[in-house]
Amino acid sequence: MPNIKSAKKRVNVIATKTELNKAKKSALRTSVKKAELSLANGAENSVELVRAAIKNIDQAAAKGIIHSNAAARKKSALACKLNKIG
């Protein structure tokens, strides 16, 4: 446990940011999973779900939650799956 006041504050701030980042990353994973399931099942709204997932991926990369190369990889995989179903 830190003794200095500013170090104590940093511990609290980091804990708060960690919780927020975990929640955002979980929501990102959920949106990608929904998009992939809709593509696998051939659902009618798969294009909208893929668009939403790509938007979430871009936002997460902009905030630094995931690396930009990881974001590009995920977007590319979704786009390839979308193109395969036509």
C-alpha positions in Angstrom: 0.0 0.0 0.0 1.4 3.4 -0.9 2.2 6.0 1.7 2.3 9.1 -0.5 -1.0 10.9 -1.1 -0.6 11.1 -4.9 0.4 7.4 -5.1 -2.8 6.5 -3.2 -4.8 8.6 -5.6 -3.2 6.8 -8.6 -4.1 3.4 -7.1 -7.8 4.5 -7.0 -7.8 6.1 -10.5 -6.1 3.0 -12.0 -8.7 0.7 -10.3 -11.5 2.8 -11.7 -10.1 2.9 -15.2 -9.4 -0.8 -15.1 -13.1 -1.5 -14.3 -14.3 0.7 -17.2 -11.9 -0.8 -19.7 -13.0 -4.3 -18.7 -16.6 -3.4 -19.2 -15.9 -1.8 -22.6 -13.8 -4.8 -23.7 -16.6 -7.2 -22.6 -19.2 -5.2 -24.6 -16.8 -5.3 -27.6 -16.5 -9.1 -27.4 -20.3 -9.4 -27.1 -20.9 -7.3 -30.2 -18.4 -9.2 -32.2 -19.8 -12.5 -31.0 -23.4 -11.4 -32.0 -22.2 -10.4 -35.4 -20.3 -13.7 -36.0 -23.4 -15.7 -34.8 -25.7 -13.8 -37.1 -23.3 -14.5 -40.0 -23.1 -18.2 -39.2 -26.9 -18.5 -39.0 -27.5 -16.3 -42.0 -29.7 -13.8 -40.2 -31.4 -11.0 -42.0 -29.9 -8.3 -39.7 -26.3 -9.6 -40.0 -25.1 -6.5 -42.0 -26.3 -4.1 -39.3 -24.7 -6.3 -36.5 -21.4 -6.4 -38.4 -21.6 -2.6 -38.9 -22.2 -2.1 -35.1 -19.4 -4.5 -34.3 -16.9 -2.6 -36.6 -18.0 0.7 -35.0 -17.3 -0.8 -31.5 -14.0 -2.1 -32.6 -13.0 1.3 -34.0 -14.0 3.0 -30.8 -12.1 0.6 -28.6 -9.0 1.1 -30.8 -9.4 4.9 -30.5 -9.6 4.7 -26.8 -6.6 2.4 -26.5 -8.6 -0.6 -25.1 -7.3 -2.8 -27.9 -4.3 -2.3 -30.2 -4.9 -0.8 -33.6 -3.5 -3.9 -35.4 -5.8 -6.1 -33.4 -8.7 -3.9 -34.4 -7.8 -4.1 -38.1 -7.5 -7.9 -37.8 -10.9 -8.3 -36.2 -12.5 -5.9 -38.8 -10.9 -7.8 -41.6 -12.1 -11.2 -40.3 -15.7 -9.9 -40.0 -15.6 -8.4 -43.5 -14.3 -11.6 -45.0 -17.1 -13.6 -43.3 -19.7 -11.1 -44.5 -18.4 -11.3 -48.1 -18.5 -15.1 -48.0 -22.2 -15.2 -47.4 -22.8 -12.7 -50.1 
